[in-house]
Amino acid sequence: MESSNVHPQESLQLIHQMIRDKRKQMGKSAIHYIIWGSSVSLAAIMHFILLKKSINHAELVWPIMMPLTGFIAIYFGYKQHKKQAFQSWIDKASDALWLGFTISMLIVIFAGSITGNWSLAYTFLLCLYGLGLYVSGSLISFKAFKIGGIINWLLAVVSLKLDFPELLLVIAIAMVTGYLIPGILLYREERKNEV
């Protein structure tokens, strides 16, 4: 077996380059964070308003908006994936994180619908949002996602003291601070670096 003559400084430069490349790639796909942040916060606010106006079946906002948002996100994801020629270890870690997040989120949503305990389900969702954002921010050294993750964790703790309708507003705040604002910041950074 041949040993590689890569110096530690070259290894560090390679790692930093991979992080920059992943951050640039995520900047190109920042539209996902913007789409999900906008859609989920809008659905939460609409659900809250409909509940306060005593509209029957206010919860139907979710099964209408989320699949539509999912299809839009899949479309943009497919377009982005076709452009990607190589997958680094950071890409694989990020993909695994968000696949695990999605599966866990679907289980929490299923549990909430079966038990009817949406208050606890929303608390767990906020924890999952925080985890996904914090790890993503750490992988690409993007402070806005890490801060968004911390805010989501804090909101998860706050949510334990709130009743259900108000939790919808907490979800909206979490999505704006964790997904929408960092997504816009990442998108702007990527656009600025393109010039």
C-alpha positions in Angstrom: 0.0 0.0 0.0 1.3 3.4 -1.0 1.3 6.2 1.6 0.1 9.6 0.5 2.5 12.5 1.0 -0.3 15.0 1.8 0.9 17.6 4.3 -1.5 18.5 7.2 -1.8 22.0 5.8 -3.0 20.6 2.4 -5.5 18.4 4.2 -6.9 21.4 6.0 -7.1 23.4 2.8 -9.0 20.5 1.2 -11.5 20.3 4.0 -12.0 24.0 4.0 -12.5 23.9 0.2 -15.1 21.1 0.6 -17.0 23.2 3.2 -16.9 26.2 0.9 -18.2 24.1 -2.0 -21.0 22.7 0.1 -22.0 26.1 1.3 -22.0 27.4 -2.3 -24.1 24.4 -3.3 -26.5 25.0 -0.5 -26.6 28.7 -1.5 -27.8 27.5 -4.9 -30.5 25.4 -3.2 -31.4 28.0 -0.5 -34.7 28.2 -2.3 -35.7 25.1 -0.3 -35.3 26.9 3.0 -37.2 29.9 1.6 -40.0 27.7 0.2 -40.4 25.6 3.4 -40.0 28.6 5.7 -42.6 30.6 3.8 -45.1 27.7 3.3 -45.0 26.3 6.8 -45.2 29.7 8.5 -48.1 30.7 6.2 -49.9 27.5 6.9 -49.5 27.9 10.7 -50.8 31.5 10.6 -53.7 30.5 8.4 -54.6 27.6 10.7 -54.4 29.9 13.7 -56.7 32.5 12.1 -59.2 29.9 10.9 -59.3 28.4 14.4 -59.9 31.8 16.0 -62.7 32.5 13.5 -64.2 29.1 14.4 -64.0 27.8 10.8 -64.7 24.1 10.6 -61.8 21.8 9.5 -59.2 24.6 9.8 -56.5 21.8 10.0 -57.1 21.1 6.3 -54.6 23.9 5.6 -51.8 21.4 6.3 -52.8 18.5 4.0 -53.4 21.0 1.2 -50.3 23.2 1.5 -47.6 20.7 2.5 -48.0 18.3 -0.4 -48.0 21.2 -2.8 -44.9 22.6 -1.1 -43.3 19.1 -1.2 -43.8 18.9 -5.0 -42.4 22.3 -5.6 -39.3 21.4 -3.4 -38.9 18.1 -5.2 -38.9 19.9 -8.5 -36.2 22.4 -7.5 -34.2 19.6 -5.8 -34.3 17.5 -8.9 -33.1 20.4 -11.0 -30.3 21.0 -8.6 -29.3 17.4 -8.2 -28.9 17.0 -12.0 -26.3 19.8 -12.0 -24.2 18.1 -9.2 -21.4 16.0 -10.7 -19.7 14.9 -7.5 -20.9 14.1 -3.9 -18.4 14.9 -1.1 -18.7 13.5 2.5 -20.3 16.7 3.5 -23.0 16.2 0.8 -23.6 12.6 2.0 -23.8 13.8 5.7 -26.2 16.5 4.8 -28.4 14.2 2.7 -28.4 11.6 5.5 -29.3 14.3 8.1 -32.3 15.6 6.0 -33.5 12.1 5.1 -33.4 11.2 8.8 -35.1 14.5 9.7 -37.9 13.9 7.1 -38.6 10.3 8.4 -38.6 11.5 12.0 -40.9 14.4 11.2 -43.4 12.1 9.4 -43.4 9.8 12.4 -44.0 12.7 14.8 -46.8 14.0 12.5 -48.3 10.5 12.3 -48.1 10.2 16.1 -49.8 13.6 16.6 -52.6 12.6 14.2 -53.2 9.2 16.0 -53.0 10.5 19.5 -54.5 13.9 19.0 -51.7 15.4 21.1 -50.5 18.1 18.8 -49.0 20.2 21.6 -46.4 17.6 22.2 -46.0 16.8 18.5 -45.2 20.4 17.8 -42.6 20.5 20.6 -40.9 17.5 19.0 -41.1 19.1 15.6 -39.4 22.2 16.9 -36.6 20.0 18.4 -36.2 18.3 15.0 -36.1 21.6 13.2 -33.4 22.8 15.7 -31.3 19.7 15.1 -31.5 19.9 11.3 -30.7 23.6 11.2 -27.9 23.4 13.8 -26.1 20.4 12.1 -26.5 22.0 8.7 -25.1 25.2 9.9 -22.2 23.4 11.5 -21.5 21.4 8.3 -21.2 24.5 6.2 -20.0 27.0 8.9 -23.1 29.1 8.4 -23.9 31.0 11.6 -27.5 31.9 10.6 -28.6 28.2 10.5 -26.9 27.5 13.8 -28.7 30.5 15.4 -32.0 29.4 13.8 -31.4 25.9 15.3 -30.9 27.3 18.8 -34.0 29.6 18.5 -36.0 26.5 17.5 -34.7 24.6 20.5 -35.6 27.5 22.8 -39.1 27.7 21.2 -39.5 24.0 21.9 -39.0 24.7 25.6 -41.4 27.7 25.5 -44.0 25.5 23.6 -44.3 23.3 26.6 -46.1 26.1 28.5 -48.5 27.1 25.6 -51.9 25.9 24.6 -52.5 24.5 21.1 -53.7 27.4 19.0 -50.8 29.6 20.2 -48.3 26.9 19.3 -49.2 27.6 15.7 -47.7 31.1 16.1 -44.6 29.6 17.7 -44.2 27.3 14.6 -44.6 30.3 12.3 -41.9 32.2 14.3 -39.6 29.1 14.2 -39.9 28.8 10.5 -39.3 32.4 9.8 -36.2 32.6 12.1 -34.8 29.1 11.3 -35.6 28.6 7.6 -36.8 31.8 5.9 -34.4 34.4 7.1 -31.3 32.1 7.0 -32.4 30.9 3.6 -32.6 34.4 2.3 -29.2 35.3 3.8 -27.6 32.2 2.2 -29.3 32.9 -1.2 -28.0 36.5 -1.1 -24.5 35.3 -0.1 -24.5 32.9 -3.0 -25.7 35.6 -5.5 -23.1 38.0 -4.2 -20.3 35.4 -4.7 -21.5 34.7 -8.3 -20.7 38.2 -9.4 
